[in-house]
Amino acid sequence: MHRSLRQLRPLVPKAPVRLSPFSSVVRHNHQHAPSTSASSSATGPSPNLSSGEPQGTRTTHFGFKTVPEEQKEDLVRNVFESVASSYDVMNDAMSLGVHRLWKDEFVARLHPGARGAKRCIDVAGGTGDIALRILDYAREKHADRETSVDVVDINGEMLKEGFKRFKKTMYHNTPQIAFKQANAQAMPEEEFPSNTYDLYTIAFGIRNCTSVPDVLKEAYRVLKPGGTFACLEFSRVNNPLFGTLYDQYSFSVIPLLGTILAGDRESYQYLVESIRKFPPQPEFAKMIVDAGFTTGGMHEGKGGTWTDLWGGIASIHTGVKL
Ligand SMILES: C[S@@+](CC[C@H](N)C(=O)[O-])C[C@H]1O[C@@H](n2cnc3c(N)ncnc32)[C@H](O)[C@@H]1O
């Protein structure tokens, strides 16, 4: 069996992170030099922090809260540990199934398998929604049973759900799928060598990471020259009226659904807030360029770096490593 979840190495222990039974090496941001996160404030404690916070602590957002940068990973981990078992059901309920259409479109635009088998990595891959679509697309449209996907996520609980799900598919126990636990911001070079993948996808994951530039840097590193970076993420709605309706839905219905269906209001409140904190389309496009990717023009649509879905509720950004 190709690198299955079962064969993963145990986590390097590091309190206070809870250990997952399905683990690989997870490097934490705070084990590295201070991040260059554009989403973090570089100096001084935030006014929201307690007065006990040491001077010079770097802060970032966790939803609408300001937290010390080194806490965000653990906070995000708690959210996804909490939602893992209800994640797929909740995704359908919250988006009324629309996330499926977006994911279908995301994958169809990438044409996996169209020009021969591809080595793909789906980062922040959670329960494997994108990986399954990539493999199905390659098989159904191009009779390709060799394209493979490494699903990478920081959270063992999410990967566990994905692994269970893939057990019901024809891909289980084949070299086409592997689940690996790692931090998108610092994937261990031994396990994720440079210039390895043809396609790097990340769907609804990058906004949860402490440093978006660090994620992009890693994406650039692991892609082969000529490889494609593709990100599906919640974004900014362009029409103000639609934006107001969308805000009302998000802030009232989603946390309520979280309470009713998953008994977890807080996690779903975070998910909604985190969407509002993610940079708008042009800003994110610039970050992709700054990471070294070649992109289309700095605009939406044909020939541009991004494509809006449903008026900008979500958008697809792409770039190529030349
Ligand atoms: C909203 S889910 C998206 C899952 C999947 N891509 C999908 O579209 O259904 C976000 C995922 O990002 C993962 N994640 C958050 N921070 C991460 C990080 N620093 N590195 C890798 N994965 C991370 C979470 O554990 C979670 O599984």
PDBQT file of the ligand as one rigid body, heavy atoms in Angstrom, charges set to zero:
ROOT
HETATM    1  C1  LIG A 401     -12.744  24.639   5.975  1.00  0.00    +0.000 C 
HETATM    2  S1  LIG A 401     -11.703  23.228   6.008  1.00  0.00    +0.000 S 
HETATM    3  C2  LIG A 401     -11.560  22.857   4.287  1.00  0.00    +0.000 C 
HETATM    4  C3  LIG A 401     -11.367  21.397   4.012  1.00  0.00    +0.000 C 
HETATM    5  C4  LIG A 401     -11.417  20.997   2.533  1.00  0.00    +0.000 C 
HETATM    6  N1  LIG A 401     -10.331  21.593   1.785  1.00  0.00    +0.000 N 
HETATM    7  C5  LIG A 401     -12.739  21.329   1.904  1.00  0.00    +0.000 C 
HETATM    8  O1  LIG A 401     -12.760  22.177   1.023  1.00  0.00    +0.000 OA
HETATM    9  O2  LIG A 401     -13.746  20.750   2.297  1.00  0.00    +0.000 OA
HETATM   10  C6  LIG A 401     -10.151  23.917   6.397  1.00  0.00    +0.000 C 
HETATM   11  C7  LIG A 401      -9.078  22.899   6.675  1.00  0.00    +0.000 C 
HETATM   12  O3  LIG A 401      -7.839  23.599   6.839  1.00  0.00    +0.000 OA
HETATM   13  C8  LIG A 401      -7.075  22.871   7.781  1.00  0.00    +0.000 C 
HETATM   14  N2  LIG A 401      -5.972  23.727   8.244  1.00  0.00    +0.000 N 
HETATM   15  C9  LIG A 401      -6.057  24.842   9.019  1.00  0.00    +0.000 A 
HETATM   16  N3  LIG A 401      -4.838  25.365   9.237  1.00  0.00    +0.000 NA
HETATM   17  C10 LIG A 401      -3.957  24.578   8.556  1.00  0.00    +0.000 A 
HETATM   18  C11 LIG A 401      -2.547  24.604   8.376  1.00  0.00    +0.000 A 
HETATM   19  N4  LIG A 401      -1.790  25.554   8.931  1.00  0.00    +0.000 N 
HETATM   20  N5  LIG A 401      -1.977  23.632   7.636  1.00  0.00    +0.000 NA
HETATM   21  C12 LIG A 401      -2.719  22.655   7.062  1.00  0.00    +0.000 A 
HETATM   22  N6  LIG A 401      -4.072  22.577   7.208  1.00  0.00    +0.000 NA
HETATM   23  C13 LIG A 401      -4.679  23.534   7.931  1.00  0.00    +0.000 A 
HETATM   24  C14 LIG A 401      -8.082  22.502   8.833  1.00  0.00    +0.000 C 
HETATM   25  O4  LIG A 401      -7.630  21.491   9.685  1.00  0.00    +0.000 OA
HETATM   26  C15 LIG A 401      -9.272  22.103   7.957  1.00  0.00    +0.000 C 
HETATM   27  O5  LIG A 401      -9.260  20.739   7.669  1.00  0.00    +0.000 OA
ENDROOT
TORSDOF 0
